[in-house]
Amino acid sequence: MDYEWQRAFTLVELMIALAILVIAVSLAAPSMTQLYRKHQLDAYQAELMRLIVQARQHALINQRRVTLCALDSQGRCVSMKAGVLTSFVDGNGNRELDAGETLLQTLAIPSHVQADWVGAKPMHSLHFSGQGTTYLSNGTFTLCHQAGLSRYGRLVISRQGRVRAERHEQSCPLG
């Protein structure tokens, strides 16, 4: 076997290539973390929008009141800033999950998401009539990542019950 004509990388060349690769990966890691966090926020915004749209659709199709809120241990609506958001048929409109009322869906607010709901009084629930409209006014969910991204999302619900998603490339207004 003639070793003069065989070519390969030397150990020094391999170490230099590996060092360049490590530097490139270390530069990309922070941006990958930001990208992952933005994806987490976008995914939760899409899930929340799906929950709201399905609650409205159920109200329209069945001509029944549907309430979306976070429930306490007694089945009463509480602040929609933390916990598990729940949609249910609210036959008597009291914004409480009473015996015999149908629980439709739930969606937990993840610990990495800061959520705020403003509008549609009372402030602790979103209520759709049998015609799919909200009672009293429109409202807005503002969603931010706990890591303090320079981006946040909003879900705007009109008086007619329609939902619009927004993304803003600036720091979270919730502080």
C-alpha positions in Angstrom: 0.0 0.0 0.0 1.4 3.4 -1.0 0.9 5.9 1.8 2.3 8.8 -0.1 -0.9 9.2 -2.2 -3.4 8.8 0.6 -4.8 12.2 1.9 -6.6 12.8 5.2 -7.2 15.6 7.7 -4.6 16.0 10.4 -5.6 16.3 14.0 -4.8 20.0 14.0 -7.1 20.6 11.0 -9.9 18.7 12.7 -9.4 20.7 15.9 -9.5 24.0 14.0 -12.7 23.0 12.2 -14.3 21.9 15.5 -13.3 25.2 17.2 -15.0 27.2 14.3 -18.1 25.0 14.6 -18.3 25.6 18.4 -18.0 29.4 17.9 -20.7 29.4 15.2 -23.1 27.4 17.5 -22.4 29.6 20.5 -23.3 32.7 18.4 -26.5 31.1 17.2 -27.7 29.8 20.6 -29.2 33.1 21.9 -31.1 33.8 18.8 -32.4 30.2 18.8 -33.7 30.7 22.4 -35.5 33.9 21.4 -37.0 32.1 18.4 -38.2 29.3 20.6 -39.8 31.7 23.1 -41.5 33.6 20.2 -42.8 30.2 19.0 -44.2 29.4 22.5 -46.0 32.7 22.6 -47.4 32.3 19.1 -48.5 28.8 19.8 -50.4 29.8 22.9 -52.0 32.7 21.1 -53.3 30.3 18.4 -54.6 27.9 21.0 -56.4 30.7 22.8 -57.9 32.0 19.6 -59.1 28.5 18.8 -60.8 28.2 22.2 -62.6 31.6 21.8 -63.7 30.8 18.2 -65.0 27.3 19.2 -66.9 28.8 22.2 -68.6 31.3 19.8 -69.3 28.7 17.3 -71.0 26.5 19.9 -73.1 29.4 21.0 -74.2 30.1 17.4 -74.9 26.5 16.4 -76.8 25.6 19.6 -78.4 29.0 20.2 -77.2 28.9 23.8 -75.1 31.2 26.0 -71.5 30.2 26.3 -69.1 31.6 28.9 -65.3 31.6 28.8 -63.4 32.2 32.0 -61.1 30.8 34.7 -63.1 28.9 37.3 -62.5 28.7 41.0 -63.1 25.6 43.1 -66.8 26.4 43.4 -67.3 26.8 39.6 -67.4 30.6 39.7 -65.6 32.8 37.1 -62.5 34.5 38.5 -59.8 36.6 36.9 -58.6 35.4 33.4 -55.0 36.3 34.1 -53.9 32.8 35.4 -55.1 29.3 35.9 -57.2 27.3 33.5 -59.5 29.0 31.0 -62.8 27.1 30.6 -65.6 27.4 28.2 -69.0 26.1 29.2 -72.7 26.3 28.3 -74.1 28.9 30.7 -77.9 28.3 30.4 -78.9 30.8 33.1 -76.2 33.4 32.3 -74.9 33.6 35.8 -71.3 33.0 34.8 -71.0 30.0 37.0 -70.6 26.4 36.0 -73.8 25.0 37.7 -74.9 21.3 37.9 -76.3 20.2 34.6 -74.4 22.8 32.5 -72.0 21.4 29.9 -68.2 21.9 30.2 -67.0 22.4 26.6 -63.2 22.9 26.7 -60.3 24.0 28.9 -57.0 25.6 28.2 -54.3 26.2 30.9 -52.4 29.5 30.9 -48.8 28.3 30.8 -46.4 29.6 33.5 -44.2 31.3 30.8 -47.1 33.4 29.5 -48.4 36.5 31.2 -52.0 37.1 30.1 -54.3 40.1 30.7 -58.0 40.5 29.8 -59.6 43.9 29.4 -63.2 44.6 28.3 -66.6 42.9 28.1 -67.8 43.6 31.6 -67.7 41.9 34.0 -63.9 41.9 33.8 -63.5 38.2 34.7 -65.3 36.5 31.8 -66.1 36.5 28.1 -69.8 35.7 27.4 -71.3 34.8 24.0 -75.1 35.1 23.4 -76.9 32.5 21.3 -76.4 34.8 18.4 -72.6 34.7 18.8 -72.2 38.3 20.0 -70.5 39.4 23.2 -72.5 41.2 25.9 -71.9 44.9 26.5 -68.6 45.6 24.8 -65.5 44.3 22.9 -62.4 43.1 24.7 -58.7 42.3 24.3 -56.4 39.6 25.6 -52.8 40.7 25.8 -50.2 37.9 25.9 -46.6 38.3 26.8 -43.7 35.9 27.4 -42.3 36.0 31.0 -38.8 36.1 29.5 -39.4 39.7 28.4 -39.4 39.3 24.6 -39.5 42.4 22.4 -42.8 41.0 21.0 -46.2 40.5 22.4 -49.6 39.3 21.0 -53.2 40.4 21.3 -56.5 38.8 20.6 -59.1 41.5 19.9 -62.8 40.3 20.3 -65.3 42.6 18.6 -68.9 43.2 19.9 -70.0 40.9 17.1 -67.9 38.1 18.7 -65.3 38.0 15.9 -61.6 37.5 16.9 -58.6 39.2 15.4 -55.0 38.2 16.2 -52.3 40.9 16.4 -48.5 40.7 16.9 -46.5 43.7 18.0 -42.7 43.9 17.7 -42.2 45.9 20.8 -41.8 45.3 24.6 -44.8 44.0 26.5 -47.1 46.7 27.8 -48.0 44.6 30.9 -44.7 45.4 32.6 
